[in-house]
Amino acid sequence: MANAKTAKINRLNRIEGQVRGVAQMIENDRYCIDILHQIQAIRSALGKVETQVLKDHAACCVAEAIASGDEAEQREKFEELVTLFEKAKR
């Protein structure tokens, strides 16, 4: 789990560097399409981190709620996921 955490942190640090790079590109009046390509790359990288966090949540938090047999906890985890997906559709 520590390696997965480190991998996510490292990826986020790279994304942070990419964002700073885009800001510099805008400051330097770089070609708009080049800037847009970098923004798309940032979105893609964020999406990968998001997917990994979601997988971790399902493997840990949701699995624990299911294993617990506690219907209220199971319902809570399910509702969290539904709310998350509803927000993603907006």
N, C-alpha and C positions, 0 to 999 in steps of 0.2 A: 504494500500500500504506500510505503514511503517513496518508492521509486515512481509510482504513478503520480503522486503528489508533486514530486520534483519535476517530472516531465511536464505537468500542466503549468507549473510556475515558470519553467524555462521557456515554454511556448508563449506564455503571456509576456514574458520579458522581451522575446523576439518581436511580438506584435507591438509592444510599446515602442521599440526601436523603429519599426515600420511606420508607425503613426508619426513619430518625430521626423522621419524621412519625408513623409508626405507634406508635412508642414514646411519643411525646408524646400521641397520642390515648388510649393505654392509661393513661398517667399522669393524664390529664384525665377519665378515666371516660367516654369517648365511647361512643356506642351500638355494641354489638357488631357489628351488621350493617355499619355504616360501616367498622369496623376490618377486618372480613373482606373487604369489597370492595377495600380498599387492599392487603391481603395478596395477593388474586388479581391485582391490577394489577402488583404486584412480581413475582409468579411469571411472569406473561406477559412482562414486560420482561426478566427473566432468561432466559427461554426464547428470546427474540429474539437476545440476545447469544450464548447457547449455539449457536444455529443458525448464526450468522455465523462463530463460531470454528470450528465443524465444517466449514462450507463452505470456509473459508480452509485448514484442514488438508487437505481433499480436493484443493483446487486447487493446493496447494503441496507439502506433504510426501508425500502419497500419489501425486500425479502424478510427482514426482521419483523416487520408488521404482519406479514402473512404467517410466518412461523409462530408468532406470539399467540395466534388464535383470537386476539382481541379485535372484535368487530369494529369498535369505535376507532381504534388506531388504523386498521385497514382502510376504513372509510376515509379517514383523514388523509392518508397517503394517496389514495385514489383521487380525492378531490384536489389535492395539491397538483397532481399531474394534469388533471382536466383543466384547471385554471391556467397552468403553464402553457398548455397547448392552445387554449383560447387566446391568450395574449400573443402567442406566436402568429396566429392567423391575422391579427390586426395590422 
